[in-house]
Amino acid sequence: MNRLLKNKTIIIFFLLLVTAPSALSQVTVERSRDRIIISGIPYYLHLVKKGETAYSISKAYGITTEELLKENPEIAAGLKDGQSLRIKVSMVDTAPVSQQPPLPAVFKDETKYIYHILQPGETIYRLSKTYDVTEEELINSNPGVDISKLPVGFEIAIPRKKESQVTQTIPGQDPNAYYHKVSRGETMYSISRQYGITVRELRRANGDTRFPQVGDYLKIPGKKPVPQKVVIPEIVEETPELPVQEAEYKKRPSGYTSVSDLQGSFNVAVLLPFYLSENAKRSEIDSSKSVKGKKIYREINRSDDWIFPRSLGFVEMYEGMLLAADTLRTLGLNIRMNVFDVGADSIGARRLINSGKLDGMDLIIGPVHSEILSFFAEYAGSRGIPIVSPVQLGNNLVLRNNPTLFMSVPSIDIAQSAIAEKLKEYYNRNIVLIQSQLEKESAEVAKLRNLIADELASVLPGEDIRIRTMYFMSRSSLRKDSVNRLAYSLSDKTGNVVIIASEDSPVMSESITDIHALARKYNINVFGYPAMRYLDNIDHKICFDLGLMIYSPYWIDYSAPDVKRFNSVFRRKFLTEPSEISYAWQGYDILYYFLSGMALHGREFLTHPEIHNPDLLHTEFDFRRNDLNDGFENHKLYLIRYSNNYELELVGGSNYAVH
């Protein structure tokens, strides 16, 4: 495989550079037909038009915003009219992404439907939960439309729930106002969209409420109530929540578990997005040459080692699993690998589940998308099959009531708890949290702030705790130097701890540069979220100069014999070596850990994984759960420091773990 094509997928949650415009003002992005070849690689040249955003451009070409940024790093400062962007032809889907404007009012029936404009990240599953309707009802309300493949800005019909008018007195509420009762999964954003108002209007009508709780009543401005009655949704029977049963733990081995002389046969299902249809396209149309001003179109056959870029990381994950299976076979196991191409298509996921092909599995690894994972977790739990999430997820909510689900990569919650605990060592410092202005991150930072305050309260009086929050603003949007804004939050007397509390790429890269500019004047210790280890548009020399500290889910000791052996075998079989952030390490460790655990300990391992602690390549698994009804989350993190001798070092020793 061509080494140059083996660029690894960066595991970050890259958020939008600019807010996606509403569908009413959305500009249709047209793909460019202009191509050039740079260093033998064909590119589209896209000229930015007024109203276009990084997100809308990436959707038009069928790529991700991080892929667009990687080829055009200058857009981190914002897009400009007339700006020229280059987009690799090899990354672009052949079928252009359509963008449908909202339906004209003449075609709408608002007595039966709510009309929803699709936003980034929304899926059928998420919409069904937001509006409390079934996926089947959503599909039937939009005949002839494949909802699972719709672009951002598409307007779909949401069937209105039948409402029963019940007289109910709600103390303290205005009888002349309309109120909405908050259901599970609803946010200020989803409620505002439901009633066609802005989040700001909804907040103002409710005392600037930001995070409503289930059961709260929110006043809906501009909507009139049913006379002397409150409209309450029809009661829908729900599966009662299981009572909380605190999980008990057995003693964890003091050393590594010996793995040898294994017996047993295992069927393993691997559910990863390999993008087989994209990889099957072995030719492309090239128009980079012209004769007398006219472009020459010709079909170019792709090289034999060409791989669709988005599938590379998951191909390497599977390669790691194959090497783990080979190792376990030499120890006595009989292993059958069953591989499925599973992306974010919920309909395809349901079809695979209903086919019965997974019924006889002993272990399921994947899929990688949270919404699809929830389908398979429910299915696996009903059959007692362990299922492993192999990549980092946005949160750990999917673990709820899925007792056979294992999250192999700690969520941001675990990293936040680790940072808060560590800050007790800096109790007398001025603490500054840098965050983006996204509502989702505001909630996360508020939680981190509370965690830090709780930890510091054990060593400081409440009035002496100093925690400041600074909202990130890009340099392109500021009249004054952004460094000055940060300087106002720092102390030249007590010393400072700055936490870059964001996984947004521009926030991380610009903030670390600003901190570096102030490091000579101020005493600063810097912490970042795990995503900073995967960031490539950052000056790593700055990280070493600052002594940046990051809680990371992995640590690879390249001097260890098993790591050397793995690299050697991987190179011999696949003609390349995995990078430090390759999914190959994760694939190997997951399969080796779970199959050896089940072979040695049987079903007990699935309820008490703490009894198994084999020597793995790049991590340890420290699985825990909140109660017996929930799934397990890995709590293992390594504190990594960028040292002043320009090496990464492990703080606390090789056995350091977050508890």
C-alpha positions as CSV (number, residue, x, y, z in Angstrom):
1,M,0.0,0.0,0.0
2,N,1.4,3.4,-1.0
3,R,2.8,5.0,2.2
4,L,1.7,8.5,1.1
5,L,-1.9,7.3,0.9
6,K,-1.8,6.0,4.5
7,N,-2.6,9.3,6.2
8,K,-4.4,8.5,9.4
9,T,-7.8,9.6,10.4
10,I,-7.6,12.3,13.2
11,I,-9.9,11.4,16.1
12,I,-11.4,14.7,17.0
13,F,-14.9,16.2,17.3
14,F,-14.3,19.1,14.8
15,L,-17.1,21.6,15.2
16,L,-18.3,24.0,12.6
17,L,-16.1,27.0,11.8
18,V,-19.2,29.2,11.4
19,T,-22.8,28.6,12.3
20,A,-24.8,27.0,9.5
21,P,-27.3,29.5,8.1
22,S,-31.0,28.9,8.4
23,A,-32.7,27.2,5.5
24,L,-34.5,30.4,4.7
25,S,-31.3,32.2,3.9
26,Q,-29.2,29.2,2.8
27,V,-27.1,29.6,-0.3
28,T,-27.0,26.7,-2.7
29,V,-23.4,25.6,-3.2
30,E,-22.5,24.4,-6.6
31,R,-19.5,22.1,-7.2
32,S,-16.7,23.6,-9.3
33,R,-15.8,22.0,-12.6
34,D,-12.3,23.5,-12.5
35,R,-9.5,21.1,-11.8
36,I,-5.8,21.4,-11.4
37,I,-3.0,18.8,-10.6
38,I,-0.6,19.6,-7.8
39,S,2.3,17.2,-7.3
40,G,0.5,14.6,-9.3
41,I,-2.7,14.9,-7.3
42,P,-5.9,16.3,-8.9
43,Y,-7.8,19.0,-7.0
44,Y,-11.1,20.9,-7.6
45,L,-10.7,24.7,-7.3
46,H,-13.7,26.1,-5.5
47,L,-14.3,29.9,-5.5
48,V,-16.1,31.0,-2.3
49,K,-19.3,32.9,-2.9
50,K,-21.2,35.2,-0.5
51,G,-23.2,33.3,2.1
52,E,-21.3,30.0,1.7
53,T,-19.8,28.4,4.8
54,A,-17.2,25.8,5.5
55,Y,-20.0,23.3,6.4
56,S,-22.1,24.0,3.3
57,I,-19.1,23.7,1.0
58,S,-18.0,20.4,2.6
59,K,-21.5,19.0,2.3
60,A,-21.7,20.0,-1.4
61,Y,-18.5,18.0,-2.1
62,G,-19.4,15.1,0.2
63,I,-16.4,15.6,2.5
64,T,-16.1,16.6,6.2
65,T,-15.2,20.0,7.5
66,E,-11.9,18.7,8.9
67,E,-10.9,17.4,5.5
68,L,-11.7,20.8,4.0
69,L,-9.6,22.5,6.8
70,K,-6.7,20.1,6.3
71,E,-6.3,21.1,2.7
72,N,-7.1,24.8,3.4
73,P,-5.7,25.6,6.8
74,E,-6.1,29.4,6.2
75,I,-9.9,29.1,6.5
76,A,-9.5,28.6,10.3
77,A,-9.6,32.4,10.4
78,G,-12.9,32.5,8.4
79,L,-14.0,32.4,4.8
80,K,-13.8,35.4,2.5
81,D,-15.8,36.1,-0.7
82,G,-13.7,35.2,-3.7
83,Q,-11.3,33.0,-1.7
84,S,-10.0,30.0,-3.7
85,L,-10.2,26.5,-2.0
86,R,-8.7,23.3,-3.1
87,I,-10.4,20.0,-2.6
88,K,-8.9,16.6,-3.5
89,V,-10.8,14.9,-6.2
90,S,-10.2,11.5,-4.5
91,M,-12.1,12.6,-1.4
92,V,-15.2,13.8,-3.3
93,D,-18.3,11.7,-3.6
94,T,-19.3,11.3,-7.3
95,A,-23.0,12.2,-6.7
96,P,-23.4,15.9,-5.7
97,V,-25.2,16.6,-2.4
98,S,-28.5,18.2,-3.0
99,Q,-29.8,21.1,-1.0
100,Q,-33.5,21.5,-0.8
101,P,-35.0,24.8,0.2
102,P,-37.9,24.8,2.7
103,L,-41.3,23.7,1.3
104,P,-43.5,26.6,0.1
105,A,-46.4,27.3,2.5
106,V,-48.9,26.2,-0.1
107,F,-47.7,22.6,0.3
108,K,-47.6,22.6,4.0
109,D,-50.2,21.2,6.4
110,E,-49.3,22.6,9.7
111,T,-52.4,21.2,11.4
112,K,-50.9,17.7,10.9
113,Y,-47.1,18.3,10.8
114,I,-44.3,20.3,12.3
115,Y,-41.8,21.3,9.6
116,H,-38.2,20.8,10.8
117,I,-35.1,22.1,9.0
118,L,-32.3,19.5,9.4
119,Q,-29.3,20.7,11.4
120,P,-25.7,19.3,11.5
121,G,-25.6,15.9,13.3
122,E,-29.3,15.2,13.3
123,T,-30.5,11.7,12.4
124,I,-33.8,9.9,12.1
125,Y,-33.2,8.4,15.5
126,R,-32.4,11.7,17.2
127,L,-35.4,13.4,15.6
128,S,-37.7,10.6,16.7
129,K,-36.5,11.1,20.3
130,T,-36.7,14.9,20.1
131,Y,-40.3,14.9,18.9
132,D,-41.4,11.7,20.6
133,V,-42.5,9.9,17.4
134,T,-41.4,6.6,15.9
135,E,-38.9,6.3,13.0
136,E,-41.7,4.6,11.0
137,E,-43.9,7.6,11.5
138,L,-41.2,10.0,10.3
139,I,-40.6,7.9,7.2
140,N,-44.3,7.6,6.4
141,S,-44.7,11.4,6.7
142,N,-42.1,12.0,4.0
143,P,-43.0,9.6,1.2
144,G,-40.5,9.1,-1.6
145,V,-37.7,10.6,0.5
146,D,-34.7,8.7,1.9
147,I,-34.4,10.6,5.2
148,S,-31.2,8.9,6.2
149,K,-29.3,10.6,3.3
150,L,-30.7,14.1,3.5
151,P,-28.4,17.1,3.7
152,V,-28.4,19.9,6.2
153,G,-31.0,22.4,5.4
154,F,-33.6,19.9,4.1
155,E,-37.1,20.4,5.4
156,I,-39.0,17.4,6.6
157,A,-42.4,16.8,8.0
158,I,-42.7,15.7,11.6
159,P,-46.2,14.3,12.5
160,R,-47.9,16.1,15.3
161,K,-48.8,14.1,18.3
162,K,-52.5,13.9,19.1
163,E,-53.2,16.2,22.0
164,S,-55.9,15.8,24.6
165,Q,-57.3,18.9,26.2
166,V,-57.1,18.4,29.9
167,T,-57.9,21.0,32.5
168,Q,-54.9,21.4,34.7
169,T,-53.9,24.2,37.1
170,I,-50.2,24.9,37.2
171,P,-49.3,27.0,40.2
172,G,-47.4,30.3,39.5
173,Q,-48.1,30.3,35.7
174,D,-49.8,32.9,33.6
175,P,-53.3,31.7,32.6
176,N,-53.0,33.8,29.4
177,A,-49.8,32.1,28.2
178,Y,-49.0,28.8,26.5
179,Y,-46.7,26.4,28.2
180,H,-44.6,23.5,26.9
181,K,-43.7,20.6,29.2
182,V,-40.1,19.5,28.8
183,S,-39.6,15.9,27.9
184,R,-36.5,13.8,28.1
185,G,-33.9,14.7,25.4
186,E,-35.4,18.1,24.7
187,T,-33.2,21.2,24.8
188,M,-33.9,24.9,24.4
189,Y,-32.7,24.6,20.8
190,S,-35.0,21.7,19.9
191,I,-38.0,23.3,21.6
192,S,-37.4,26.7,19.9
193,R,-37.3,24.9,16.5
194,Q,-40.6,23.1,17.3
195,Y,-42.4,26.4,17.8
196,G,-40.6,28.4,15.1
197,I,-39.0,30.9,17.5
198,T,-35.3,31.7,18.3
199,V,-33.5,30.3,21.3
200,R,-33.0,33.9,22.5
201,E,-36.8,34.6,22.4
202,L,-37.4,31.4,24.4
203,R,-34.8,32.2,27.0
204,R,-36.1,35.8,27.5
205,A,-39.6,34.5,28.1
206,N,-38.4,32.1,30.8
207,G,-36.0,34.2,32.9
208,D,-32.9,33.4,30.7
209,T,-33.3,29.6,31.4
210,R,-30.5,27.8,29.5
211,F,-30.8,24.1,30.6
212,P,-34.4,23.1,31.3
213,Q,-35.0,19.9,33.3
214,V,-37.5,17.1,32.4
215,G,-40.9,18.1,33.7
216,D,-40.3,21.9,33.6
217,Y,-42.9,24.1,31.9
218,L,-41.6,26.7,29.5
219,K,-43.6,29.7,28.3
220,I,-43.8,29.9,24.5
221,P,-43.9,33.5,23.4
222,G,-46.4,34.4,20.7
223,K,-48.5,31.3,21.1
224,K,-52.0,31.5,22.6
225,P,-53.3,28.9,25.0
226,V,-56.4,26.8,24.7
227,P,-59.0,28.8,26.8
228,Q,-58.7,27.9,30.5
229,K,-56.8,24.7,29.6
230,V,-53.2,23.6,29.2
231,V,-52.4,21.5,26.2
232,I,-50.7,18.3,27.5
233,P,-49.3,15.7,25.2
234,E,-51.2,12.4,25.0
235,I,-49.8,10.0,27.6
236,V,-47.6,7.4,26.0
237,E,-46.7,4.3,27.9
238,E,-43.0,4.0,28.3
239,T,-40.9,1.1,29.5
240,P,-40.3,1.8,33.2
241,E,-36.8,2.5,34.2
242,L,-35.0,-0.2,36.1
243,P,-34.2,0.5,39.7
244,V,-30.6,1.6,40.4
245,Q,-28.5,-1.2,41.7
246,E,-25.0,-0.1,42.7
247,A,-22.3,-2.1,40.9
248,E,-19.9,-4.2,43.0
249,Y,-16.3,-4.8,42.1
250,K,-14.0,-7.7,42.6
251,K,-10.3,-7.3,43.4
252,R,-8.3,-6.2,40.4
253,P,-5.1,-8.2,39.8
254,S,-1.9,-6.5,41.2
255,G,0.0,-7.5,38.1
256,Y,-0.7,-8.6,34.5
257,T,-3.0,-11.6,33.9
258,S,-1.1,-14.5,32.3
259,V,-2.6,-15.3,28.9
260,S,-1.7,-18.8,27.7
261,D,-3.1,-22.3,26.9
262,L,-6.5,-20.9,25.8
263,Q,-9.4,-23.0,24.7
264,G,-12.7,-22.3,22.9
265,S,-14.3,-21.1,19.6
266,F,-15.6,-17.6,19.1
267,N,-17.6,-15.9,16.4
268,V,-16.7,-12.2,16.2
269,A,-18.8,-9.5,14.3
270,V,-16.9,-6.4,13.1
271,L,-19.2,-3.5,12.2
272,L,-17.1,-0.7,10.8
273,P,-17.5,2.0,8.0
274,F,-15.3,0.6,5.3
275,Y,-17.1,2.5,2.5
276,L,-17.0,-0.4,0.2
277,S,-19.1,1.3,-2.5
278,E,-16.7,4.2,-2.6
279,N,-13.7,1.9,-2.7
280,A,-15.3,0.0,-5.6
281,K,-15.0,3.1,-7.9
282,R,-11.7,2.4,-9.7
283,S,-11.7,5.3,-12.1
284,E,-12.4,9.1,-12.2
285,I,-12.9,11.8,-14.8
286,D,-9.9,14.2,-15.2
287,S,-10.3,17.6,-16.8
288,S,-7.1,19.2,-15.7
289,K,-5.7,19.5,-19.3
290,S,-7.0,21.7,-22.1
291,V,-6.3,22.3,-25.8
292,K,-6.8,25.8,-27.2
293,G,-8.8,26.8,-24.2
294,K,-11.1,23.8,-24.2
295,K,-10.9,21.2,-21.4
296,I,-10.1,17.7,-22.3
297,Y,-12.1,15.1,-20.3
298,R,-10.6,11.7,-19.9
299,E,-11.1,8.7,-17.7
300,I,-8.2,7.9,-15.4
301,N,-7.9,4.5,-13.8
302,R,-7.0,4.7,-10.1
303,S,-3.9,2.8,-8.9
304,D,-4.3,-0.7,-7.4
305,D,-3.3,0.6,-4.0
306,W,-5.8,3.5,-3.9
307,I,-8.1,3.5,-0.9
308,F,-11.0,5.8,-0.2
309,P,-9.5,8.2,2.4
310,R,-12.3,7.9,5.0
311,S,-12.0,4.2,5.2
312,L,-8.2,4.2,5.9
313,G,-8.4,4.4,9.7
314,F,-11.0,1.6,10.0
315,V,-9.0,-0.6,7.6
316,E,-6.1,-0.3,9.9
317,M,-8.3,-1.0,12.9
318,Y,-9.4,-4.3,11.2
319,E,-5.7,-5.1,10.4
320,G,-4.9,-4.7,14.1
321,M,-7.8,-7.1,14.9
322,L,-6.4,-9.6,12.4
323,L,-3.0,-9.6,14.1
324,A,-4.7,-10.1,17.5
325,A,-6.7,-13.0,16.1
326,D,-3.5,-14.6,14.8
327,T,-1.8,-14.2,18.2
328,L,-4.8,-15.8,20.0
329,R,-5.0,-18.7,17.6
330,T,-1.4,-19.6,18.4
331,L,-2.5,-19.7,22.1
332,G,-5.3,-22.3,21.2
333,L,-8.4,-20.3,20.3
334,N,-10.6,-21.0,17.2
335,I,-11.7,-17.6,15.9
336,R,-14.1,-16.7,13.0
337,M,-14.2,-13.1,11.9
338,N,-17.5,-11.8,10.3
339,V,-17.0,-8.4,8.8
340,F,-19.8,-5.9,7.9
341,D,-19.7,-2.5,6.3
342,V,-21.8,-0.4,8.7
343,G,-21.9,3.4,8.5
344,A,-24.5,5.9,9.8
345,D,-27.5,4.4,8.0
346,S,-30.1,3.5,10.6
347,I,-32.3,1.7,8.0
348,G,-29.3,-0.5,7.0
349,A,-28.6,-1.2,10.6
350,R,-32.1,-2.4,11.2
351,R,-31.9,-4.5,8.1
352,L,-28.7,-6.2,9.4
353,I,-30.2,-6.9,12.8
354,N,-33.4,-8.3,11.3
355,S,-31.4,-10.6,8.9
356,G,-30.3,-12.8,11.8
357,K,-26.7,-12.7,10.7
358,L,-25.6,-11.5,14.2
359,D,-27.6,-14.0,16.2
360,G,-24.8,-16.5,16.7
361,M,-22.0,-14.0,17.6
362,D,-20.0,-14.2,20.8
363,L,-18.6,-10.6,20.5
364,I,-19.6,-7.6,18.4
365,I,-17.1,-4.7,17.8
366,G,-18.6,-1.5,16.5
367,P,-20.3,0.4,15.0
368,V,-18.7,3.8,15.5
369,H,-21.8,6.1,15.3
370,S,-23.6,6.7,18.6
371,E,-27.2,6.6,17.2
372,I,-26.5,3.4,15.3
373,L,-24.6,1.9,18.2
374,S,-27.7,2.2,20.4
375,F,-29.7,0.0,18.0
376,F,-27.1,-2.8,18.1
377,A,-26.5,-2.4,21.9
378,E,-30.2,-3.0,22.5
379,Y,-30.2,-6.0,20.3
380,A,-27.0,-7.4,21.8
381,G,-28.3,-6.9,25.4
382,S,-31.4,-8.9,24.6
383,R,-29.2,-11.8,23.6
384,G,-26.4,-11.4,26.2
385,I,-23.8,-10.6,23.6
386,P,-21.0,-8.2,24.6
387,I,-20.7,-5.3,22.2
388,V,-17.7,-2.9,22.2
389,S,-17.6,0.8,21.1
390,P,-14.1,1.0,19.5
391,V,-13.8,4.8,19.2
392,Q,-14.4,7.9,21.3
393,L,-18.0,9.0,21.5
394,G,-19.4,12.5,22.2
395,N,-20.9,11.3,25.5
396,N,-21.6,8.1,27.5
397,L,-25.4,8.4,27.4
398,V,-25.6,5.2,25.2
399,L,-24.5,3.2,28.2
400,R,-27.8,3.7,30.0
401,N,-29.8,0.5,30.3
402,N,-27.4,-1.4,28.0
403,P,-25.5,-3.7,30.4
404,T,-23.5,-5.6,27.7
405,L,-22.1,-2.5,26.1
406,F,-18.4,-1.5,26.7
407,M,-17.0,1.9,25.8
408,S,-13.3,1.3,25.1
409,V,-12.3,5.0,25.0
410,P,-13.1,7.2,28.0
411,S,-15.6,10.0,27.4
412,I,-14.9,13.7,28.0
413,D,-16.6,13.2,31.4
414,I,-13.7,11.0,32.6
415,A,-11.1,13.6,31.4
416,Q,-12.9,16.4,33.2
417,S,-13.0,14.4,36.4
418,A,-9.2,13.7,36.0
419,I,-8.4,17.4,35.4
420,A,-10.5,18.5,38.4
421,E,-8.8,16.0,40.7
422,K,-5.3,17.1,39.4
423,L,-6.1,20.8,40.1
424,K,-6.0,20.2,43.8
425,E,-2.2,20.3,43.4
426,Y,-2.7,23.9,42.0
427,Y,-5.2,25.0,44.6
428,N,-3.6,28.4,45.2
429,R,-3.5,29.4,41.5
430,N,-5.8,31.5,39.3
431,I,-7.7,29.1,37.1
432,V,-8.9,30.1,33.6
433,L,-11.2,28.0,31.4
434,I,-11.2,28.8,27.7
435,Q,-14.3,27.6,25.8
436,S,-16.1,28.2,22.5
437,Q,-19.4,30.0,22.3
438,L,-21.3,26.8,21.3
439,E,-24.2,26.0,23.6
440,K,-23.2,22.4,23.9
441,E,-19.7,23.4,25.2
442,S,-21.1,25.9,27.6
443,A,-22.9,23.1,29.4
444,E,-19.8,21.0,29.4
445,V,-17.6,23.8,30.8
446,A,-20.2,24.6,33.5
447,K,-19.9,21.0,34.6
448,L,-16.1,21.1,34.6
449,R,-16.2,24.3,36.6
450,N,-18.4,22.7,39.2
451,L,-16.1,19.6,39.4
452,I,-13.1,21.8,39.9
453,A,-14.9,23.9,42.6
454,D,-15.9,20.7,44.4
455,E,-12.4,19.4,44.4
456,L,-10.9,22.7,45.6
457,A,-13.5,23.0,48.3
458,S,-11.7,20.2,50.2
459,V,-8.6,22.3,50.5
460,L,-9.8,25.9,50.3
461,P,-12.6,28.1,51.7
462,G,-15.2,28.9,49.0
463,E,-14.4,32.6,48.9
464,D,-10.7,31.8,48.0
465,I,-11.5,29.7,44.9
466,R,-10.7,31.6,41.7
467,I,-12.1,30.2,38.5
468,R,-12.6,32.4,35.5
469,T,-14.2,31.5,32.1
470,M,-13.1,33.2,28.9
471,Y,-15.1,32.8,25.6
472,F,-12.9,32.1,22.6
473,M,-13.2,34.6,19.8
474,S,-11.2,34.1,16.6
475,R,-8.6,36.7,15.8
476,S,-10.4,37.5,12.5
477,S,-13.4,38.7,14.4
478,L,-11.6,40.9,17.0
479,R,-10.7,44.5,16.6
480,K,-8.0,44.2,19.2
481,D,-5.4,41.6,19.7
482,S,-6.9,38.4,21.2
483,V,-3.9,38.0,23.4
484,N,-5.0,41.0,25.4
485,R,-8.3,39.4,26.3
486,L,-6.5,36.4,27.8
487,A,-4.0,38.7,29.6
488,Y,-6.9,40.4,31.4
489,S,-7.9,37.0,32.9
490,L,-4.4,36.1,34.2
491,S,-2.7,37.0,37.5
492,D,0.9,38.1,37.8
493,K,0.9,37.3,41.5
494,T,-0.5,33.8,42.2
495,G,0.4,31.9,39.1
496,N,-2.2,30.5,36.6
497,V,-3.6,27.3,35.3
498,V,-5.2,27.6,31.9
499,I,-7.5,24.8,30.7
500,I,-8.4,24.8,27.0
501,A,-11.8,23.3,27.7
502,S,-12.8,22.7,24.0
503,E,-12.5,20.1,21.3
504,D,-12.9,22.7,18.6
505,S,-9.8,22.8,16.4
506,P,-9.6,26.7,16.0
507,V,-10.1,27.1,19.7
508,M,-7.3,24.7,20.6
509,S,-4.8,25.9,18.0
510,E,-5.3,29.7,18.4
511,S,-5.6,29.5,22.2
512,I,-2.3,27.6,22.6
513,T,-0.6,30.3,20.5
514,D,-2.0,33.1,22.6
515,I,-0.9,31.4,25.8
516,H,2.6,31.0,24.5
517,A,2.8,34.7,23.7
518,L,2.0,35.5,27.4
519,A,4.2,32.7,29.0
520,R,7.2,35.0,29.4
521,K,5.3,37.5,31.5
522,Y,3.0,35.1,33.4
523,N,3.6,31.8,35.2
524,I,1.2,29.5,33.4
525,N,0.5,25.7,33.6
526,V,-1.6,24.5,30.6
527,F,-4.0,21.6,30.4
528,G,-5.9,20.4,27.3
529,Y,-8.6,17.8,26.5
530,P,-7.5,14.5,24.9
531,A,-8.4,15.7,21.4
532,M,-5.3,17.9,21.5
533,R,-3.1,14.9,21.0
534,Y,-4.8,14.3,17.6
535,L,-4.5,17.9,16.4
536,D,-2.2,18.4,13.4
537,N,-2.6,22.1,12.7
538,I,-0.7,23.1,15.8
539,D,2.9,24.1,16.4
540,H,4.1,21.3,18.6
541,K,7.2,23.3,19.6
542,I,4.8,25.6,21.5
543,C,3.3,22.6,23.3
544,F,6.8,21.6,24.5
545,D,7.7,25.2,25.5
546,L,4.6,25.4,27.6
547,G,4.9,22.0,29.2
548,L,1.3,21.2,28.0
549,M,-0.4,18.4,29.9
550,I,-3.1,16.2,28.4
551,Y,-5.0,13.2,29.8
552,S,-4.7,10.7,27.0
553,P,-6.5,7.3,26.5
554,Y,-3.3,5.7,25.3
555,W,0.5,5.6,25.9
556,I,2.8,3.5,23.6
557,D,6.2,2.4,24.9
558,Y,8.1,1.7,21.6
559,S,10.9,0.1,23.5
560,A,8.6,-2.7,24.8
561,P,9.2,-6.1,23.2
562,D,5.5,-6.7,22.3
563,V,5.3,-3.3,20.7
564,K,8.4,-4.0,18.6
565,R,7.0,-7.4,17.6
566,F,3.7,-5.9,16.6
567,N,5.3,-3.2,14.5
568,S,7.5,-5.8,12.8
569,V,4.6,-8.1,12.0
570,F,2.4,-5.2,10.8
571,R,5.2,-4.0,8.5
572,R,5.7,-7.5,7.1
573,K,2.0,-8.1,6.4
574,F,0.8,-4.7,5.4
575,L,4.0,-3.0,4.1
576,T,3.8,0.0,6.5
577,E,3.9,0.8,10.2
578,P,1.0,2.2,12.2
579,S,1.4,5.8,13.4
580,E,0.9,6.6,17.1
581,I,-2.7,7.7,16.5
582,S,-3.5,4.7,14.3
583,Y,-6.6,2.7,15.0
584,A,-4.5,-0.4,14.5
585,W,-3.4,-0.4,18.2
586,Q,-7.0,-0.1,19.4
587,G,-8.2,-2.9,17.1
588,Y,-5.5,-5.2,18.4
589,D,-6.0,-4.4,22.1
590,I,-9.8,-4.7,22.0
591,L,-9.9,-8.1,20.3
592,Y,-7.1,-9.5,22.4
593,Y,-8.6,-8.2,25.7
594,F,-12.1,-9.4,25.2
595,L,-11.5,-12.9,23.7
596,S,-8.7,-13.7,26.2
597,G,-11.0,-12.5,29.0
598,M,-13.9,-14.7,27.9
599,A,-11.7,-17.7,27.3
600,L,-10.1,-17.5,30.7
601,H,-13.0,-16.3,32.9
602,G,-16.1,-17.3,31.0
603,R,-19.3,-15.3,31.5
604,E,-18.0,-13.9,34.8
605,F,-15.7,-11.6,32.8
606,L,-18.7,-9.9,31.2
607,T,-20.0,-8.7,34.6
608,H,-16.7,-8.3,36.3
609,P,-14.1,-7.3,33.6
610,E,-11.9,-5.9,36.4
611,I,-10.7,-9.5,37.1
612,H,-8.8,-9.5,33.8
613,N,-5.7,-7.3,33.3
614,P,-3.6,-8.6,30.4
615,D,-0.5,-6.8,29.1
616,L,-1.8,-4.8,26.1
617,L,0.0,-2.6,23.5
618,H,-1.1,0.9,24.0
619,T,-3.6,1.1,26.9
620,E,-5.1,-0.7,29.9
621,F,-8.8,-1.3,30.3
622,D,-10.3,-0.2,33.6
623,F,-14.0,-0.8,32.9
624,R,-16.6,0.5,35.4
625,R,-20.3,1.2,35.4
626,N,-22.7,3.3,37.5
627,D,-25.2,0.5,38.3
628,L,-26.0,-3.0,37.2
629,N,-28.4,-1.9,34.5
630,D,-25.8,0.2,32.6
631,G,-22.9,-0.6,30.4
632,F,-19.2,-0.2,31.2
633,E,-17.0,2.7,30.4
634,N,-13.2,2.6,30.4
635,H,-11.8,5.0,33.0
636,K,-8.1,4.5,32.1
637,L,-6.3,7.7,31.2
638,Y,-2.6,8.6,31.1
639,L,-1.3,12.1,32.0
640,I,1.1,13.1,29.2
641,R,3.4,16.1,29.5
642,Y,5.2,17.8,26.6
643,S,8.6,18.1,28.4
644,N,11.1,20.9,27.8
645,N,13.6,18.4,26.4
646,Y,11.1,17.9,23.5
647,E,9.9,14.5,24.4
648,L,6.5,13.3,25.6
649,E,6.7,11.9,29.1
650,L,4.3,10.0,31.3
651,V,3.4,11.8,34.5
652,G,3.0,9.5,37.5
653,G,4.7,6.4,36.1
654,S,3.5,3.8,33.7
655,N,0.8,2.5,36.0
656,Y,-0.9,5.9,36.5
657,A,-4.7,5.6,36.3
658,V,-7.7,7.8,37.0
659,H,-9.9,6.5,39.8
